[in-house]
Each structure stands twice: as C-alpha cells, then as structure tokens.
Amino acid sequence: MAPQVEIAIPNTQISNTAKPYTLYNITLRLPLRTFTVQKRYSDFTSLDSALTSQAGAAPPTQLPSKSWFARTTSSPEFTEERRKGLEAYVKTVNATDDERWRNTSAWRTFLNLPSNNSLKSSLASKLRGAVNGISNGQPITDPVVWLDHHRNLKSELHDARLHITRRDQAPTAQAQHEASAQAKKCLVRAGTMITALDTGLQHLSSGSTWGASKLGDGELRRRRDLVSSAKREKEGLETLNAAMVAKSQVDQTVASAAEKTSLMGPRMPSSSRVLGKETDKTRALDNNGVVQLQKQLMQDQDQDVTVLARAVARQKELGVAIQEELEVQNEMLGMLDEDVTRVQGKMDVARKRIGKIS
C-alpha cells in the first residue's frame, strides 16, 4: 500500500547554541499541508529504540553509525553522508509493507503526524481498550489517541443514523424493533465516548496528568467545538428515534382497532350520538360512516406527516453536510493557528537577535 505521507530530508543546518550541533530538516507532505520538523541525530537514536520497543522488532533498516572521530558540524562530507543515511532510514520505515512501526505512537510523535487512518492492529486494540476502559475511569490523555477516539465517535453516530433510516424503511414490526435497538446501542456508546472525550480535554487543558502533551489554546477550542457538535448530533438522533417509536406505537394501536372491527363485525347503530356536537360532514352519516371519515382524515394527516418528514430529512442532510464542512474548516484553522504560533516564535527569536546586534 502506498504511504499517505511523503518524507524527505533535503538539507541540514547548524543550531545557534553555545555548543552547536547539526539539525536535520525533515520535510513531510500530507494530503492537506506540507511542513518541516527539525531533529538531531540523538533524536533518531531515541526513535530507533522506541520503535524496537513498541513494535517488538527492530526497524527494517539501520541508522547510520555514530562516529567518535568526526563531527558533522566541522565536516560537510560527513554531514551529507549521515543525511543520506537518515533519509534512507525514515523512507524505508515509511514505505515498508509492514505497518507496525508506522502504527506506533513514537513514530507519529517524532514526525508530529496527525492520527493514522489505516491503524489496523496495535493502535486499534488500544482504542478498543480505551473505549472499554472508560467505565474504569481512565481519561484519554494522549492527543493523538483523542483524535482517533473522536473518529470512532463519528462512526458510532453515523451507524446510529443508518439504523434509524433502516427502521423508517423496515416493512415489518420486528425489523423496526431490531433497527431501533441497534440505533440505541450506538447512541449509548456514543454518549460514553463523548463523556470520555470531554474528560480527556479537561486533563489535556490542565496538564494534570503526568506525561500528557499540552495542547495550545486554539487546538483546545477546536476540540471542544467537536465535542459540542457531537453532543448536539447525538441528542438530535435520540429525539428522532424516540419520535419514530412513538409514531409506531400509535400506528399499531390504530391497526389493532381496525383488526378488532374486522373480526367482530361492524357495531350496530347507536342512539347515543349527541346531535348538538355534529358537524356538516358527520350529520348525514351513520356510525360506520363517521368511522370511515375518521380513517380518511387520519390517512390525510399521515400523508402530511410523511411530506414533513421528508422535508426534515432533507434539512438534516444539509445540516450534516454543513457540519462536515465546518469540521474541515476548523481543522484547517487549527493547522493555520499552529503555523502562526510557530512563525511567531521564530519572529520573537529574530527580534531578540536584532536587539543584540543593535
């Protein structure tokens, strides 16, 4: 399978510190953006050890060996040789068919990558463990796992919406009941996930959990908006499902009355009708005629409700489409916020240097 991330190390630079060292500029190209991270050789050695520990096996290629006699800061030839070796290392891990090294948190943290959509083994089991471990009071303190958990939440809401649609189209009462039960299960799981995500955001914002990554204010606001949107969608689906169940119960009551009439035969005309409450439509009808008129009125009302339900469904589709577009825009704004923060940091460093020069 072709990798979704293109990685290269096109150049290097020397750090502006008291004891200079070589920084390797790693360029990553994602579907939505391109960015660069800087790492030194010791970061690569730490990555190699973490990949071996988390994946249970050494990566498919080795790092370029450490030299005790030559320094990259004083030897351009040695710097270029090491740059090529490190580039070959990350490209091999990124392109290999075995995904277990790419699925580790060490790999994604090293490259500042967003969550991997193709997790199938180790990370997926961690997410399932996180979902099942919510009842044990375990908050989500890993920002990457938080995003993966939010993706699972969206899948649960999507499945609940599908089950509600199937319930509306089910031909039998048994099929309607099964679809409604499946929708309720999905909504219950979604509610549990929303609680876990909300609790995890509180830990991430306060930084109270040891070892947890601290998120920026802009990213925290974006994630709070995602949780609020999921809450509103869940509540809307619960209301829609409850309304459909209530309508089904009314339909069953009417059907039972009709079956009783067909089995026991029509009732004899009664003299208990109050003429003072008659209308122009019912005055000329007997009891059976009034019943038929009532059935016709109920059928007309059902047709009106069907037309209204279609209009509401269309509005719901438009709302969902707008929500998805807003999520994409929020994600892009979050990325822009991160880029602005990084550029602001660089400008602050530049101002300090200008101040020292002047």
C-alpha positions as CSV (number, residue, x, y, z in Angstrom):
1,M,0.0,0.0,0.0
2,A,1.4,3.4,-0.9
3,P,2.2,5.6,2.1
4,Q,0.0,8.6,2.6
5,V,3.0,10.7,3.9
6,E,5.9,11.7,1.7
7,I,9.1,12.1,3.7
8,A,12.4,13.6,2.8
9,I,15.5,15.2,4.4
10,P,16.6,17.7,1.8
11,N,19.1,19.7,3.9
12,T,20.6,20.4,7.3
13,Q,21.6,23.4,9.4
14,I,23.8,24.2,12.4
15,S,22.0,25.1,15.7
16,N,22.5,28.6,17.2
17,T,23.5,27.4,20.6
18,A,26.6,27.6,22.8
19,K,27.5,24.1,21.8
20,P,26.4,23.8,18.2
21,Y,25.0,20.6,16.7
22,T,23.5,19.6,13.4
23,L,19.8,19.8,12.8
24,Y,18.2,17.7,10.0
25,N,15.2,19.3,8.3
26,I,12.6,16.6,7.7
27,T,10.0,17.7,5.2
28,L,6.6,15.9,5.3
29,R,3.9,16.2,2.7
30,L,0.4,15.3,3.8
31,P,-2.8,15.5,1.7
32,L,-3.8,18.8,3.3
33,R,-0.5,20.5,4.1
34,T,3.3,20.3,4.0
35,F,5.5,21.1,7.0
36,T,9.1,20.6,8.3
37,V,10.3,19.3,11.6
38,Q,13.9,19.6,12.9
39,K,15.7,16.7,14.6
40,R,19.2,16.0,15.7
41,Y,21.0,12.6,15.5
42,S,20.3,11.7,19.1
43,D,16.5,12.1,18.4
44,F,16.9,9.5,15.7
45,T,18.6,7.1,18.0
46,S,15.8,7.6,20.6
47,L,13.3,6.9,17.8
48,D,15.0,3.7,16.8
49,S,15.0,2.4,20.4
50,A,11.3,3.4,20.8
51,L,10.3,1.7,17.5
52,T,12.0,-1.5,18.5
53,S,10.4,-1.5,22.0
54,Q,6.8,-0.6,20.8
55,A,6.8,-2.7,17.7
56,G,8.5,-5.7,19.2
57,A,11.1,-5.9,16.4
58,A,13.9,-3.7,15.0
59,P,13.0,-1.5,12.0
60,P,13.7,-2.9,8.6
61,T,16.9,-0.8,8.2
62,Q,19.6,0.5,10.5
63,L,20.6,4.0,11.4
64,P,23.9,5.3,10.1
65,S,26.5,4.5,12.8
66,K,27.8,7.1,15.2
67,S,31.3,8.4,14.6
68,W,33.7,9.0,17.5
69,F,36.3,10.8,15.4
70,A,34.4,13.1,13.0
71,R,31.8,15.7,13.8
72,T,29.0,16.8,11.4
73,T,29.5,20.5,12.5
74,S,33.0,20.5,11.1
75,S,32.8,18.0,8.2
76,P,30.4,18.8,5.4
77,E,31.2,15.4,3.7
78,F,30.3,13.5,6.9
79,T,27.2,15.6,7.3
80,E,26.0,14.8,3.8
81,E,26.7,11.1,4.3
82,R,24.7,11.0,7.5
83,R,21.9,13.0,6.0
84,K,21.5,10.4,3.2
85,G,21.6,7.6,5.7
86,L,18.9,9.1,7.9
87,E,16.8,9.9,4.9
88,A,17.0,6.3,3.7
89,Y,16.1,5.2,7.3
90,V,12.9,7.2,7.5
91,K,11.9,6.5,3.9
92,T,12.3,2.7,4.4
93,V,10.2,2.7,7.6
94,N,7.6,4.9,5.8
95,A,7.4,2.7,2.7
96,T,7.7,-0.8,4.1
97,D,4.6,-3.1,3.8
98,D,4.8,-3.9,7.4
99,E,2.9,-1.1,9.2
100,R,3.7,-2.0,12.8
101,W,6.5,0.6,13.1
102,R,4.3,3.4,11.5
103,N,1.5,2.5,13.8
104,T,3.5,3.3,16.9
105,S,3.0,6.5,18.9
106,A,6.8,7.0,18.8
107,W,6.8,7.3,15.0
108,R,3.9,9.8,14.9
109,T,5.1,11.8,17.8
110,F,8.6,12.0,16.2
111,L,7.2,13.4,13.0
112,N,4.4,15.4,14.5
113,L,1.9,13.5,12.4
114,P,-1.9,13.5,12.8
115,S,-3.7,10.3,13.6
116,N,-3.1,7.4,11.1
117,N,-6.4,6.4,9.3
118,S,-5.0,3.0,8.5
119,L,-4.4,1.6,12.0
120,K,-5.5,-2.0,12.0
121,S,-3.6,-3.8,14.7
122,S,-1.8,-2.4,17.8
123,L,-3.4,1.1,17.8
124,A,-6.8,-0.2,17.1
125,S,-6.6,-2.6,20.0
126,K,-5.5,0.4,22.2
127,L,-8.5,2.4,21.1
128,R,-10.9,-0.5,21.8
129,G,-9.2,-0.8,25.2
130,A,-9.7,2.9,25.7
131,V,-13.4,2.6,24.8
132,N,-13.9,-0.4,27.1
133,G,-11.8,1.2,29.8
134,I,-13.9,4.3,30.1
135,S,-16.0,2.7,32.8
136,N,-12.8,2.2,34.8
137,G,-12.3,6.0,35.0
138,Q,-9.3,6.1,32.6
139,P,-9.2,9.5,30.8
140,I,-7.8,10.0,27.3
141,T,-4.6,11.9,27.9
142,D,-2.9,11.2,24.5
143,P,-3.8,13.9,22.0
144,V,-3.4,11.5,19.0
145,V,-5.5,8.8,20.7
146,W,-8.1,11.5,21.4
147,L,-8.4,12.2,17.7
148,D,-8.7,8.5,16.9
149,H,-11.3,8.2,19.6
150,H,-13.3,11.1,18.1
151,R,-13.2,9.4,14.8
152,N,-14.8,6.3,16.4
153,L,-17.4,8.5,17.9
154,K,-18.3,9.9,14.5
155,S,-18.6,6.3,13.2
156,E,-21.0,5.4,16.0
157,L,-23.2,8.4,15.2
158,H,-23.1,7.5,11.5
159,D,-24.1,4.0,12.3
160,A,-27.0,5.2,14.6
161,R,-28.2,7.4,11.7
162,L,-28.1,4.4,9.3
163,H,-30.1,2.2,11.8
164,I,-32.7,4.9,12.2
165,T,-33.1,5.2,8.4
166,R,-33.4,1.4,8.1
167,R,-36.1,1.5,10.9
168,D,-38.1,4.0,8.9
169,Q,-37.9,1.8,5.8
170,A,-38.4,-1.6,7.6
171,P,-41.5,-3.4,6.3
172,T,-42.2,-5.4,9.5
173,A,-42.6,-4.5,13.2
174,Q,-39.8,-7.0,14.0
175,A,-37.4,-5.4,11.7
176,Q,-38.3,-1.9,13.0
177,H,-37.7,-3.1,16.6
178,E,-34.2,-4.6,15.7
179,A,-33.1,-1.4,13.9
180,S,-34.3,0.8,16.8
181,A,-32.4,-1.4,19.3
182,Q,-29.2,-1.2,17.2
183,A,-29.6,2.6,17.0
184,K,-30.0,2.8,20.8
185,K,-26.8,0.8,21.3
186,C,-24.8,3.1,19.0
187,L,-26.2,6.1,20.8
188,V,-25.3,4.7,24.2
189,R,-21.7,4.0,23.1
190,A,-21.6,7.5,21.6
191,G,-22.7,9.0,24.9
192,T,-19.9,7.1,26.7
193,M,-17.3,8.3,24.2
194,I,-18.4,11.9,24.5
195,T,-18.0,11.8,28.2
196,A,-14.5,10.3,27.8
197,L,-13.5,12.9,25.3
198,D,-14.8,15.7,27.4
199,T,-12.9,14.4,30.5
200,G,-9.8,13.9,28.4
201,L,-9.9,17.5,27.2
202,Q,-10.1,18.7,30.8
203,H,-6.9,16.7,31.6
204,L,-5.2,17.9,28.5
205,S,-6.1,21.6,29.1
206,S,-4.9,21.5,32.8
207,G,-1.9,19.3,32.1
208,S,-2.6,17.5,35.4
209,T,-1.7,14.1,34.0
210,W,2.0,13.2,34.1
211,G,3.5,12.6,30.7
212,A,0.5,14.1,28.8
213,S,1.1,16.5,26.0
214,K,-0.1,20.1,26.5
215,L,-2.2,21.4,23.6
216,G,-2.4,25.0,22.5
217,D,-5.4,27.2,23.2
218,G,-6.6,27.2,19.6
219,E,-6.5,23.4,19.4
220,L,-8.3,23.0,22.7
221,R,-11.1,25.3,21.4
222,R,-11.4,23.3,18.2
223,R,-11.7,20.1,20.1
224,R,-14.3,21.5,22.4
225,D,-16.3,22.5,19.4
226,L,-16.0,19.0,18.0
227,V,-17.4,17.6,21.3
228,S,-20.2,20.1,21.4
229,S,-21.2,19.3,17.8
230,A,-21.2,15.6,18.6
231,K,-23.4,16.2,21.6
232,R,-25.9,18.1,19.6
233,E,-26.0,15.4,16.9
234,K,-26.4,12.6,19.4
235,E,-29.3,14.5,21.1
236,G,-31.0,15.1,17.7
237,L,-30.7,11.4,16.8
238,E,-32.2,10.3,20.2
239,T,-35.1,12.7,19.7
240,L,-35.7,11.4,16.2
241,N,-35.6,7.8,17.3
242,A,-38.0,8.4,20.1
243,A,-40.4,10.2,17.8
244,M,-40.4,7.3,15.4
245,V,-41.0,4.8,18.2
246,A,-44.0,6.9,19.4
247,K,-45.4,7.1,15.9
248,S,-45.0,3.3,15.5
249,Q,-46.9,2.7,18.7
250,V,-49.8,4.9,17.5
251,D,-49.9,3.1,14.2
252,Q,-50.1,-0.3,16.0
253,T,-52.9,0.9,18.2
254,V,-54.9,2.1,15.1
255,A,-54.2,-1.2,13.3
256,S,-55.3,-3.2,16.4
257,A,-58.6,-1.3,16.4
258,A,-59.1,-1.9,12.7
259,E,-58.4,-5.7,13.2
260,K,-60.9,-5.8,16.1
261,T,-63.6,-4.3,13.9
262,S,-62.9,-6.7,11.1
263,L,-63.1,-9.7,13.4
264,M,-66.2,-8.7,15.4
265,G,-68.1,-7.0,12.6
266,P,-69.5,-3.5,12.4
267,R,-71.2,-2.2,15.5
268,M,-75.0,-1.6,15.4
269,P,-76.1,1.9,15.1
270,S,-76.3,3.6,18.5
271,S,-78.6,6.2,19.5
272,S,-76.1,7.8,21.9
273,R,-74.7,10.3,19.4
274,V,-75.1,13.9,20.5
275,L,-76.7,15.8,17.7
276,G,-75.7,19.1,19.2
277,K,-72.0,18.2,18.5
278,E,-72.4,17.1,14.9
279,T,-70.8,18.8,12.0
280,D,-71.9,19.2,8.4
281,K,-69.7,16.3,7.4
282,T,-70.9,13.9,10.1
283,R,-74.6,14.8,10.4
284,A,-75.7,12.9,7.4
285,L,-73.5,9.8,8.3
286,D,-74.2,6.8,10.5
287,N,-71.6,5.4,12.9
288,N,-69.8,3.4,10.3
289,G,-69.7,6.4,8.0
290,V,-68.1,8.5,10.8
291,V,-65.5,5.8,11.4
292,Q,-64.6,5.8,7.7
293,L,-64.4,9.6,7.7
294,Q,-62.1,9.5,10.7
295,K,-59.9,6.9,8.9
296,Q,-59.7,9.1,5.8
297,L,-58.8,12.2,7.9
298,M,-56.0,10.1,9.6
299,Q,-54.7,9.0,6.3
300,D,-54.5,12.6,5.1
301,Q,-52.7,13.5,8.3
302,D,-50.2,10.6,7.8
303,Q,-49.5,11.8,4.3
304,D,-48.9,15.3,5.6
305,V,-46.6,13.9,8.2
306,T,-44.7,11.9,5.5
307,V,-44.2,15.0,3.4
308,L,-43.0,16.9,6.5
309,A,-40.6,14.1,7.5
310,R,-39.1,14.2,4.0
311,A,-38.5,17.9,4.3
312,V,-37.0,17.5,7.8
313,A,-34.7,14.7,6.5
314,R,-33.5,17.0,3.7
315,Q,-32.8,19.7,6.2
316,K,-31.0,17.2,8.3
317,E,-28.8,16.1,5.3
318,L,-28.0,19.8,4.6
319,G,-27.1,20.3,8.3
320,V,-24.8,17.2,8.3
321,A,-23.1,18.4,5.2
322,I,-22.6,21.9,6.7
323,Q,-21.3,20.3,9.9
324,E,-18.7,18.2,8.0
325,E,-17.6,21.2,6.0
326,L,-17.2,23.2,9.3
327,E,-15.2,20.4,10.8
328,V,-12.8,20.5,7.8
329,Q,-12.6,24.3,8.1
330,N,-11.9,24.0,11.8
331,E,-9.2,21.5,11.2
332,M,-7.6,23.9,8.6
333,L,-7.9,26.8,11.0
334,G,-6.2,24.7,13.7
335,M,-3.3,24.0,11.4
336,L,-3.1,27.7,10.5
337,D,-3.1,28.5,14.2
338,E,-0.2,26.1,14.7
339,D,1.7,27.6,11.8
340,V,1.1,31.2,13.1
341,T,2.3,30.2,16.5
342,R,5.5,28.6,15.1
343,V,6.2,31.7,12.9
344,Q,5.5,34.0,15.8
345,G,8.1,32.1,17.8
346,K,10.7,32.5,15.0
347,M,9.9,36.2,14.8
348,D,10.5,36.6,18.5
349,V,13.8,34.9,18.2
350,A,14.7,37.1,15.3
351,R,13.7,40.3,17.2
352,K,16.0,39.2,20.1
353,R,18.9,38.7,17.7
354,I,18.3,42.1,16.1
355,G,18.2,43.6,19.6
356,K,21.5,42.1,20.4
357,I,23.0,43.3,17.1
358,S,21.7,46.8,17.5
